[in-house]
Amino acid sequence: MEKRLSSLALPLLLVLSVFSNGRSVDSTGTQDGNEEWGYVQVRPKAHMFWWLYRSPNRVENASSPWPTILWLQGGPGASGVGIGNFEEIGPLDTDLKPRNSTWLQKADLLFVDNPVGTGYSFVEDEKLLVKTDEEAATDLTTLLKALFNRNSGLQKSPLYVVAESYGGKYAVTLGLSIVEAVQKGELKLKLGGVALGDSWISPEDFVFSWGPLLRDVSRLDSNGAAKSNSKAGEIKQQIEKGQYVDATDSWSTLEDIIMESSNDVDFYNFLLDNGRDPTSMSAMELSKGNKMKRYSWYLSSKASPGGGGGGLGNLMNGVIKEKLKIIPKDVSWGGQSDLVFTALTGDFMKPRINEVDELISKGVNVTVYNGQLDVICSTKGTEAWIQKLKWDGLKIFTNMERTPIYCEGANDITKGFKRTHQNLHFYWILGAGHFVPVDQPCIALKMVGEITQSPAAA
């Protein structure tokens, strides 16, 4: 299995071109069918790239169908095909060596460079970049129609949308779009659930959490916390007035205030200084001179542990692009990613709590998981927006005792806690920052196994 997954010299099938709902689909894959990838033209001149891995651990069971996970990266502008795949949960790491903790052990994996302009996805006209999370959901739904409606095998596999960071906003709008499309008979799939990992669901609650959190762990003193809280108050007022672009600018300023007052705390792990964690080191380098990109470019060119210095960008624009064959010559991985963030500036600070509420009310399984050490999407902020849900089960959920969780073979070491009531599930992951699958791969794998074993909801 490992040899098959790690080979980049596998024979390729001929490029196929089919049509689904009027949208063109170009795809290719490995001869054994283990991998498939391609483009869907989700709108004229707007092309979205996807990559599907079929698990070698797949078990065909009619009573418990093998699941598919759709991974959505954040940013906006961060590539799931590159980052989520090679740096977090895919079959190979950035050295193209097998990953022992790949989520393929629990499900098939579908990575998408979303929205258009991200990673290998591209637009032929910058005006076609999405400006809202809803527009991104519409494009993703078009892609899912193209992939699922003519594939009976995929239709049998319940789809779990798992997101990280800003990807959580995409996930909840997509989840609602999927439910609607399925009810109308336009999309043939079974939605198993939506999982929100360290997700940017309520920007207001997160910016208000930064000062108190960093004060409690001694990265800010009382003066620094006061400055942070003051700027967070300005952001709250701007959000209430619908001044979302101004709120995005103020968010960037607030990050600068905290960096200066904390001696450059890492926003993805408060135990570290910015640039000390190899997982987020490139975020600092690529954001010099443009602080707005610090969040957008997280993990975007992590250096190879082998010391080659090529980074993820060189990998994706080199040997991976060569393998895939169908990436246009004039398209470079990540070449339009900064434009994606800029296009979404007016939506960046909008909350999506109501969408989470609506998903729960429709019976969709919703999982929230958070790394203990994260700052940007802190657990404190996540707990705050959870308390704003109008869900009638919230009081019971809040008053329930948490259950400790452990890794296999280490039942004496607490790795986290979970709480579940009806179709809402919350995981507190200890010892993890923003990138839970990277920091706690064992517990992340156990968690995703539990998520995908839940009865499909829609």
N, C-alpha and C positions, 0 to 999 in steps of 0.2 A: 504493500500500500504506500509506504513512504517514498519508495523509489518512483512509483507512478506519479504521485502528487508533486514531487520535486523536479521532475524533468521539464525543461523548457524547449526541448527539441522534439516534442510529440508531433506526429503527423497531423495535418489539418484537413478538415473536410472542405469541399468547395464552398465558397461563399453563397449563401442562399438569400434570395430576395422574395418576400411574400408580402401580402397586404392584409391588414386587419383594421376594420373601421376606417378605411381610407388612409391609413397611416403606413408608410413604408417601414419594413423591418429588414435590416441587413444583419446576418449573423454567421458565425462560424464556430468551430469547436474542436475538441480532441476526438480522435477516431473511436475511442472507447466510450465516448459520451459522458465522461467524468466532468467535463467543463464545457460551457457554452457561453458565448458573449456576442454582443452586437450593438447596433444602433437602432433606435426608434425615432422617426421624425415625428415628434409630438405636436408640432405645428410647422407650417411651411418655413423652411430655413432655420428651424430650431431642432437640434439633434441631441438625444439623450443616450448615453452609453451605459450598458449593464453587463454584469458578469455573474453567471450562475455556476456554482459548484454543487455537484451531487455527492452526497456523503457515501463513503465506502462502508459505513456502518448502518446504512439504510435497512430497516426491517419492514417488510410489507405485511401490514396487519389491518384488516378491514375495520376492526373494532377500535383501533388506535392508529390512525394514519400517520405516516412519517411527516414531520412538519418542515416548513420552509421559513427561514428567517430573512426578512428584508431589512438590511442594515442601512440606517440613514445617518450620515455624518453631519456635523454642525458647521460653524463658521460665522456667517454664511460664506460659502466658497470653498470649504474643505472637502476633499475627495474621499468618498467611501471606498471607491475602487482601489485607491492607493493607501490611505491611512487606515481605515477600518480593516481592510483586507490584509495588507502586509505588516502593519504595525500592531494590530490588536487581536483579531479573531480568525483570520483566514488560515489556509493550510500551510502557507510558507511565511517565514519572516523576511526581513529586508536583506538578509544574506542568502535568501532562497533556500533555506534549510527548513525541514519540517517543524511545525510548531506543535509541541506536545499538548498544548491547551486549546487547540483549535475548536471552535464551536461546531465544526463538522461532526464531532462526536455525538452531537445531540440533534442536528438538523441539517438540511440542505441550506446553503447560504446564497443569497442574492444581493450583490452589491450594485448600487446605482450611483452614478455621479450626478447628483441633484443639488440645486436646480440646474437648468441648462446654462452652460458657461463654466461649470465646475469640472475639474479634472480633465477627462477626455471629452466630456460633453461640450458642445459649442453652439454658438449662434452665428449666422452669416451676417447679421445686422444687430448691433448693440441695442437697438430699440426693442429687440425681442426678448431681452432679459426680463425675468419676472420681477415685479415690484412688491408683491405681497405673498404671504404664506399660502393664501387661497389659490393664487395663480400657480404656485409650485405644486399644490395638491392636484390641481386640474391636469397638469402635465404628467405627474406621476400616475394618476388614474388612467390616462391615455396609454402610458407605457404598460401598465398592468393589463389593460384590455388586450393590447397587442400580444403580450406573452401568454396570458392565461386562456383567453377565449377559444383558441384553437388547439389547446394542449390539454387533453383529458388527464394526463398524468399530473400536471401541476394543479388541476382543479381538485384532485383528490387529496392534495396536501394542504392542510390548514396553514394559512399565512400569518406569521407573527411579525408585526412591524416593531423593530427595536431601534431606538434612537439614542444619540449621545449629544449633549450640549444644545446648540441651536436646532439640531435635528429633531429635538422633542417638539418644537413648534410645528415643524413639517409633519411630524408623526400624527399629532392630534387632528390637524386639518385634513390630512390624508385619510385617517381612520374614518372620519365623518363622510368624506367623499366616497370611500369604498362602500360604506353601509348604504348610502343613497344609491350608488350605481348598481349594487347587488339587488336592492329592493326593486329597482326599475327594470331588472333583467338585462342590464347593459354590461355587466361584469360577472363572469363565472368564476367565483372563488369563495372559499370559506375563510372568513376572518377569525383567526384564533385569539387575537388580542393585540394590545399595544403596550410596549414597555418604554418608559422614559428614564434614561440614565443621565444623572447630573444635568438635567434639562432646563433650558432658559425659559420656563413657562411664565414666570412673573418677574420681569426685570425690576420692578419697584421693590418687591420683597427681597430680592437678592442684594441690591445696592444698599438697602437699609440694614442688611445683615453683616456687611463687611466690617464696619467700624466696631460693633460689639464683639464679633467673633475674633478679630485680630487683637482687640484690647484684651480679651480673655486669655489668649495664648501668648501675650506679651510682645507681639510684633508691632503693635501700636501702643503709645502711652495715651494718657487722657487728652492731651492736646491734639494728637493725631486723630484719635477717635472723634473728637469734637468737630474737626475739620471735615472728616468723612461724613458724619451725620448731617452736617450743615449742607453739604453739596447734595447728599441724598434727598434732603428736604426740597431742594430746588428741582431735582429730577421728578419727584412726586408731583409737584405743582405743574410742571410742564406736561407730564403724562395726563393729569386731570384735565388740562386745557386742550388736549389733543395735539400738543406741539412736539410730535414724536421725533422729528429731525433734530430739533433743539435738544431734546432729551438724550438722543444718541451722542451729540457733541458733548453734553455735560457728563455722560457716562465715561467718555474718553478722558475728560478732565479729571474726574473722580479717580480713575485708575492711576493717573499721574500723581495726584495728591497722595494716594496710598503708597505708591512706589517710593516717593520721596520721604514720607514719614516712617516707613518700615525698613528702610535700607534695602529696597528692591525685593520684597517678598515675592515668591512664586505664586501667581494667582491660581495655579493648578494643584499646589501642594504647599500649605502654609508652613511646613517644617523646613522648607528649602528656600534658598535665595533664587531669584530669577536667573536662569541660565545654568544652574547647577544640576538640574535634572536632565539627563540625556533625552528624555522623552519630549520635553518642551523647550529644549535649548534653542532650537531654531526660531521659535516664536519671537524671542528677543532680538535676534540678529536681523530677521526680516522686517521687523517693525521699526527699526531705527529711522527717525525722520518722518514716520507716519504712524503715530500711536494707534490710530484706528485699526490698523491691521494686526495688532498684537493678538487679538482674539481670533480674527479671521484666519491667520496663518499658523495656528497651533499645530504642532506635529508635522508641518508640511515638508520639511526636508531633514528629518532626523538622520544624523550620521550613522553609518553602519558600525555596529559593535566591533567589526573586524578591523576598523581603522582605515578603510579605504578612502573615506572622505568624500565619496561620491554623493551620498545622500539619497533620499527617496526620489527627488526630482530626476536625478541622473538615471536611477533605476527605471522609473516609469517612462522616461523619454528615450531610454536605450533598449535594453534587452527585452523589457516587457512590451514596449511598442512594436518591436520587431516580431515578437511571438504572435501578437494579436493580428497583425497583418492589415487590418481594416481601418486603422486610424489614419485620417488624411495627412499627407506629408506636411501641410501647412498648419496642422493643429499640434500644439505642444501641450502636454499634461500640465494643467494649472495656469495656462496662458491667459485665461480670461477670469480667473478666480477673484482678483481684486475688483473687477467690474461687477461681479455678483454681489459682493458686500455693498458697494456703492448704490446699486440699484435697489437694494432692500433697506436702505438707511431709514426710510419713512415707516417701515414695519418693524424694525429691529427691537424697539422698546415697547411694542404692543403686547399686552398679556394674552395668554391663551387658557386662562382658568375656566372660562365658560365652556370652552370646547372639551376640556377634560370632564367637566360636569355632564355635558351632553352625551359623551361616550359612555360614561357610567350609567346614565339613565336609560340608554338604549341597550344595556345588558352586555356591553363589550368588556372583556377582561382588561383591566388597566393595572399595570405594575409600575411602581415608582421605585427606583433604586439610586442611592447616593453614597459617594465616597466620603468618609469621615473628614479627610484632610483637604477637601476641595474648598476654594474660596469663591471663584467666579460663579459657580452654581452651588452654593453652600447648603449643607443639610439644614442649618438654621433657617435659611430662606425658603427651602423646599417645605419644611414643616409649617412655615407661616402661610404659604399659599394653599397648602392642603386644608388649613383651617378656614379658608374662604369658600370652600366648596359648599354648594347648596344641597348636596346629596343627603337624603334622609337617614342614611346609615352612618353619617359622620360621627355622631356622639358616641355610638356603640364602638365604632372603630377606634376612636381616640382613647377610650377608657379600657380597651383590652390590654392584657399583659403581652409583652413581646416574647417571642420564642428565640432562644439562642441558636445560632447556626455554626457549624464546624466543617472543616475539611475532612475528607476521608482519611482515617488512620490517625487523626489528631483530635480526638473528641474531648481532650482536656484543655484545648486552646480556643477561646471564643474568637470567632472571626467576624461575627456580625449578629444582627437580630432581624427578625421579620415579624410582621403583623398582617393578618388577612381577615377581611370581613366581606362576605358576599363577593363582588367582583372587583374589589380594590385591594391591592397587595403592596406592601412597602418593605423594602430591604434597606437596612442600615449596614453599610460595609465598612468594617474597621480597617485601619491601616491603608486605605486607598485614597488617592486624590481624585482628580477629575476623570482620569482614565482607568476606570475600575478593572477592565479586562487585562490591562497591563500591570497594574499594581497588585491585584489579587486574582490571578488567573484561576486558581483552584475554586475559590468561592464563586467567582463569576460563572464558571462552567456548571457548577452545581445549581446555581440560581436559574440559569437559562434552561436547564433540564426540568426544573420544577415549573417554570413558566410555560413551557411547551407541552407539559403533561396535563395542563388544565383543560377542561372541556372547551372546545371551540364555541365561540359565543354568537357569531352572526353568520 
